[in-house]
Amino acid sequence: SQNWSKWEQTWEKRNKRGKIARALRSKRKGMSERVECCLIKCWYGSI
């Protein structure tokens, strides 16, 4: 759960900084977004 809270903190910072990137990403929403989220969770879970 430590890794998870670390992931959440990084994600919050990234969301605050990257609103433009977020807007661009919203155009490609759907499967790719879920896959990206999964990959990030897997990545931080393996640390």
Residue pairs with C-beta under 8 A, 6 or more apart in sequence:
3 44
3 45
3 47
4 44
4 45
6 44
7 40
7 41
7 44
10 44
11 40
15 22
25 33
